[in-house]
Amino acid sequence: MQTPRFKDYLELHFIIVLWGFTAILGKFISIPAVELVFYRTILAAVALAVIIKVRKQSLRIGRGPILKILGVGFLIAAHWILFFASARISSVSICLAGMATASLWTAILEPIFTNKKIKPHEVALALLIMVGLYVIFRFEFDHAVGIAMAVGSAFLASCFTIINSKLTKQHAATTITCYEMAGAWLATCLFLPFYRQWMTETGELQLALTGVDVFCIALLALVCTVYAYTAAVRLMHKFSAYTMNLTVNLEPVYGILLAWFIFKEGEVMSAGFYYGAAIILFSVFLHPILEAVIHRRQQRLKNALPN
């Protein structure tokens, strides 16, 4: 592993800021969440395909793996639709607080998907996150639908992250992401007829873009998706998994602060929201610290045993 330099730390935090900024960009875009995901996914897929072509890499990984990865793209499409819809109907702060529950879902789902042992401290932190959610629901009941969408989005994010952790051991990360973006675009296309018939007020899709829409969607696809993802993969060769995970936990913090700075009064929530969000963020930050402490204790016990 290479030794990270100061500019590497700056770039890592810049990437996390970009991820926290995605919900804010969604608020600036005039078209609904489904149409937004339609444009974002196809643009990201094409951009990644061009990058792979320029790097002279191959997209040939076999029909079976391609179909599996395209299926993961369906989960990503649903995740993004719920994510942007949550920010649109409630607030960026509500959306990001709900997304912070991804660690809760990972603690529950990872032992099921990977046959790993259930970790007591992760169960305890998951219960603490539930307490935080209860506090937010109690004081922000008017935003119940938005909170539910954000929590559902976090659940889907946890699912495809666990699946991707297996896929990246078999295929190149950029290839996986390219097919996943294509799968997300395909899923959105298949959903459009149902969406237009039953979920729109006029029965028509809102695909016409303003200049602001084009700019924001381009930022989402090219900067927040293509650049941020490929840069994060590159930085994984310089930072430990602990450092990466701890820094990613700053995403909702950066996002909520940016939302307050940009939207001012529109993002001011009740005191109960901040209490609940603080409980959730505390549990998220505590997780990697507990992991490190438990790992060191296990290493000491292992070294103390006679050979």
C-alpha positions as CSV (number, residue, x, y, z in Angstrom):
1,M,0.0,0.0,0.0
2,Q,1.3,3.4,-1.0
3,T,1.7,6.1,1.7
4,P,-1.0,8.8,1.2
5,R,0.0,12.4,0.8
6,F,-1.8,15.5,2.0
7,K,-3.4,16.0,-1.4
8,D,-4.8,12.5,-1.2
9,Y,-6.5,13.3,2.0
10,L,-7.9,16.5,0.4
11,E,-9.2,14.5,-2.6
12,L,-10.8,11.9,-0.4
13,H,-12.8,14.5,1.5
14,F,-13.7,16.3,-1.8
15,I,-15.2,13.0,-3.0
16,I,-17.2,12.6,0.2
17,V,-18.5,16.2,-0.2
18,L,-19.5,15.4,-3.8
19,W,-21.5,12.4,-2.6
20,G,-23.2,14.5,0.1
21,F,-23.9,17.1,-2.6
22,T,-26.0,14.8,-4.8
23,A,-29.2,15.3,-2.9
24,I,-28.7,19.1,-3.2
25,L,-28.3,18.8,-6.9
26,G,-31.5,16.8,-7.1
27,K,-33.4,19.7,-5.5
28,F,-32.2,22.1,-8.2
29,I,-33.3,19.8,-11.1
30,S,-36.9,20.5,-12.2
31,I,-37.8,17.1,-13.6
32,P,-39.1,14.4,-11.2
33,A,-36.9,11.7,-9.7
34,V,-37.7,8.9,-12.2
35,E,-36.8,11.1,-15.3
36,L,-33.7,12.4,-13.5
37,V,-32.4,8.8,-12.9
38,F,-33.2,8.0,-16.6
39,Y,-30.8,10.7,-17.8
40,R,-28.2,10.2,-15.1
41,T,-27.8,6.5,-15.6
42,I,-27.5,6.5,-19.4
43,L,-25.0,9.4,-19.3
44,A,-22.9,7.7,-16.7
45,A,-23.0,4.3,-18.6
46,V,-21.8,6.0,-21.8
47,A,-19.1,7.9,-20.1
48,L,-17.8,4.8,-18.3
49,A,-17.9,2.8,-21.6
50,V,-15.8,5.6,-23.2
51,I,-13.3,5.5,-20.3
52,I,-13.0,1.7,-20.6
53,K,-12.4,2.0,-24.4
54,V,-9.8,4.7,-24.0
55,R,-8.0,2.6,-21.4
56,K,-8.2,-0.4,-23.8
57,Q,-9.9,-2.6,-21.3
58,S,-12.5,-5.2,-22.2
59,L,-16.2,-5.3,-21.5
60,R,-16.4,-9.0,-22.2
61,I,-17.0,-10.9,-18.9
62,G,-19.5,-13.5,-20.0
63,R,-23.3,-13.6,-20.4
64,G,-24.0,-14.9,-16.9
65,P,-22.0,-12.2,-15.0
66,I,-23.4,-9.5,-17.3
67,L,-27.0,-10.5,-16.5
68,K,-26.2,-10.6,-12.8
69,I,-24.6,-7.2,-12.8
70,L,-27.5,-5.7,-14.9
71,G,-29.8,-7.1,-12.1
72,V,-27.8,-5.2,-9.5
73,G,-28.4,-2.1,-11.7
74,F,-32.2,-2.6,-11.1
75,L,-31.5,-2.2,-7.3
76,I,-29.4,1.0,-8.0
77,A,-32.2,2.5,-10.1
78,A,-34.8,2.0,-7.3
79,H,-32.2,3.3,-4.7
80,W,-31.7,6.5,-6.7
81,I,-35.4,7.1,-7.4
82,L,-36.2,6.8,-3.7
83,F,-33.2,8.9,-2.8
84,F,-34.1,11.9,-5.0
85,A,-37.8,11.6,-4.3
86,S,-37.1,11.7,-0.6
87,A,-35.0,14.9,-0.9
88,R,-37.7,16.4,-3.2
89,I,-40.8,15.8,-1.1
90,S,-39.2,16.4,2.3
91,S,-35.7,18.0,2.6
92,V,-32.1,17.2,2.0
93,S,-31.4,16.9,5.7
94,I,-34.2,14.3,6.1
95,C,-33.0,12.4,3.1
96,L,-29.4,12.2,4.3
97,A,-30.4,11.3,7.9
98,G,-32.4,8.4,6.5
99,M,-29.5,7.3,4.3
100,A,-27.2,7.1,7.4
101,T,-29.2,4.0,8.3
102,A,-27.3,2.0,5.6
103,S,-25.0,0.7,8.3
104,L,-28.0,-0.6,10.2
105,W,-29.1,-2.6,7.2
106,T,-25.6,-3.8,6.5
107,A,-25.3,-5.1,10.0
108,I,-28.5,-7.1,9.5
109,L,-28.0,-8.3,5.9
110,E,-24.3,-9.0,5.7
111,P,-24.3,-12.1,7.9
112,I,-27.2,-13.4,5.8
113,F,-25.6,-12.8,2.4
114,T,-22.0,-13.8,3.4
115,N,-22.6,-16.3,6.2
116,K,-20.5,-14.2,8.6
117,K,-21.1,-14.4,12.3
118,I,-23.4,-11.8,13.8
119,K,-21.4,-9.2,15.7
120,P,-23.0,-8.2,19.0
121,H,-21.7,-4.6,18.8
122,E,-23.2,-4.2,15.4
123,V,-26.6,-5.3,16.7
124,A,-26.3,-2.9,19.6
125,L,-25.4,0.0,17.2
126,A,-28.3,-1.0,14.9
127,L,-30.7,-0.7,17.9
128,L,-29.2,2.7,18.7
129,I,-29.9,3.8,15.1
130,M,-33.5,2.6,15.5
131,V,-33.8,4.9,18.6
132,G,-32.5,7.8,16.5
133,L,-35.1,7.1,13.7
134,Y,-37.8,6.9,16.3
135,V,-36.9,10.4,17.6
136,I,-36.9,11.8,14.1
137,F,-40.3,10.2,13.3
138,R,-41.7,11.5,16.5
139,F,-40.8,15.2,15.9
140,E,-40.9,15.2,12.1
141,F,-44.1,13.1,11.4
142,D,-45.0,15.5,8.6
143,H,-42.0,14.2,6.7
144,A,-42.8,10.5,7.4
145,V,-43.1,9.6,3.7
146,G,-39.7,11.2,2.9
147,I,-38.1,9.5,5.9
148,A,-39.5,6.1,4.8
149,M,-38.2,6.7,1.2
150,A,-34.7,7.5,2.5
151,V,-34.6,4.5,4.8
152,G,-35.8,2.3,1.9
153,S,-33.1,3.8,-0.3
154,A,-30.5,3.1,2.4
155,F,-31.7,-0.5,2.5
156,L,-31.3,-1.0,-1.3
157,A,-27.8,0.7,-1.1
158,S,-26.8,-1.8,1.6
159,C,-28.0,-4.7,-0.6
160,F,-26.1,-3.7,-3.7
161,T,-23.0,-2.7,-1.7
162,I,-22.8,-6.2,-0.2
163,I,-23.3,-7.8,-3.7
164,N,-20.6,-5.5,-5.2
165,S,-18.1,-6.6,-2.5
166,K,-18.3,-10.0,-4.0
167,L,-18.3,-8.9,-7.7
168,T,-15.2,-6.7,-7.3
169,K,-13.2,-9.8,-6.5
170,Q,-14.1,-11.3,-9.9
171,H,-14.2,-8.3,-12.3
172,A,-12.8,-4.8,-12.8
173,A,-14.6,-2.1,-10.8
174,T,-15.1,0.2,-13.8
175,T,-16.6,-2.7,-15.9
176,I,-19.0,-3.6,-13.1
177,T,-20.1,0.0,-12.7
178,C,-20.6,0.5,-16.4
179,Y,-23.0,-2.5,-16.6
180,E,-24.7,-1.5,-13.4
181,M,-25.4,2.0,-14.9
182,A,-26.7,0.3,-18.0
183,G,-28.9,-2.0,-15.9
184,A,-30.2,1.0,-13.9
185,W,-31.1,2.8,-17.1
186,L,-32.9,-0.4,-18.5
187,A,-34.8,-0.7,-15.2
188,T,-35.9,2.9,-15.4
189,C,-37.0,2.4,-19.0
190,L,-39.1,-0.6,-18.0
191,F,-40.6,1.3,-15.1
192,L,-41.6,4.4,-17.2
193,P,-44.9,3.1,-18.7
194,F,-46.2,2.1,-15.3
195,Y,-44.9,5.3,-13.8
196,R,-46.5,7.4,-16.6
197,Q,-49.9,5.6,-16.3
198,W,-50.3,5.5,-12.5
199,M,-47.9,7.8,-10.8
200,T,-48.0,11.1,-12.8
201,E,-50.7,13.8,-12.5
202,T,-50.9,14.5,-16.3
203,G,-50.1,11.0,-17.6
204,E,-47.1,12.4,-19.4
205,L,-43.4,12.1,-18.8
206,Q,-41.4,15.3,-18.0
207,L,-38.3,14.7,-20.1
208,A,-37.8,18.3,-21.3
209,L,-34.7,19.8,-19.7
210,T,-33.8,23.4,-18.8
211,G,-30.3,24.6,-19.0
212,V,-30.0,24.2,-15.2
213,D,-31.2,20.6,-15.5
214,V,-28.6,19.8,-18.1
215,F,-25.8,21.3,-16.1
216,C,-26.9,19.6,-12.8
217,I,-27.5,16.1,-14.4
218,A,-24.1,16.4,-16.1
219,L,-22.5,17.1,-12.7
220,L,-24.4,14.1,-11.2
221,A,-23.4,11.7,-13.9
222,L,-19.9,12.8,-14.8
223,V,-18.5,14.3,-11.5
224,C,-20.5,12.7,-8.7
225,T,-20.7,9.3,-10.3
226,V,-17.9,8.7,-12.8
227,Y,-15.1,10.8,-11.4
228,A,-16.0,10.3,-7.7
229,Y,-16.3,6.5,-8.1
230,T,-13.1,6.0,-10.1
231,A,-11.1,8.3,-7.8
232,A,-12.4,6.5,-4.7
233,V,-11.2,3.1,-6.2
234,R,-7.8,4.7,-7.0
235,L,-7.5,6.0,-3.4
236,M,-8.3,2.6,-2.0
237,H,-4.7,1.7,-2.9
238,K,-3.4,4.4,-0.6
239,F,-5.8,4.3,2.4
240,S,-6.8,1.5,4.7
241,A,-10.4,0.3,4.7
242,Y,-10.8,1.7,8.1
243,T,-9.8,5.2,7.0
244,M,-12.0,5.0,3.9
245,N,-15.1,3.8,5.9
246,L,-14.5,6.4,8.6
247,T,-14.3,9.2,6.1
248,V,-17.4,8.0,4.1
249,N,-19.3,8.4,7.3
250,L,-18.9,12.1,6.9
251,E,-21.2,12.1,3.9
252,P,-24.4,13.0,5.7
253,V,-22.6,15.5,7.9
254,Y,-21.2,17.4,4.8
255,G,-24.5,17.1,3.0
256,I,-26.6,18.5,5.9
257,L,-24.2,21.4,6.4
258,L,-24.2,22.2,2.7
259,A,-28.0,22.0,2.5
260,W,-28.3,24.4,5.5
261,F,-25.8,26.8,3.9
262,I,-27.5,26.8,0.5
263,F,-31.2,26.6,1.4
264,K,-31.0,28.4,4.8
265,E,-34.6,28.4,6.3
266,G,-35.8,25.7,4.0
267,E,-33.5,23.2,5.8
268,V,-34.1,24.3,9.4
269,M,-35.7,21.4,11.2
270,S,-37.0,20.9,14.7
271,A,-34.7,20.2,17.7
272,G,-36.0,16.6,17.7
273,F,-34.6,16.0,14.2
274,Y,-31.1,17.1,15.2
275,Y,-31.3,14.9,18.4
276,G,-32.3,11.9,16.3
277,A,-29.7,12.7,13.6
278,A,-27.0,13.1,16.2
279,I,-27.9,9.6,17.6
280,I,-27.7,8.1,14.2
281,L,-24.4,9.8,13.3
282,F,-22.9,8.9,16.6
283,S,-23.6,5.2,16.1
284,V,-22.2,5.4,12.5
285,F,-19.0,7.0,13.7
286,L,-18.7,4.6,16.6
287,H,-18.9,1.5,14.4
288,P,-15.4,1.7,12.8
289,I,-13.9,2.7,16.2
290,L,-15.3,-0.4,17.9
291,E,-14.2,-2.5,15.0
292,A,-10.6,-1.3,15.4
293,V,-10.7,-1.9,19.2
294,I,-12.1,-5.4,18.8
295,H,-9.6,-6.3,16.1
296,R,-6.7,-5.1,18.2
297,R,-8.0,-7.1,21.2
298,Q,-8.3,-10.3,19.0
299,Q,-4.8,-9.8,17.7
300,R,-3.4,-9.5,21.3
301,L,-5.2,-12.7,22.3
302,K,-3.9,-14.5,19.2
303,N,-0.3,-13.3,19.9
304,A,-0.6,-14.4,23.5
305,L,-1.5,-17.9,22.7
306,P,1.4,-20.4,22.7
307,N,2.6,-21.6,19.3
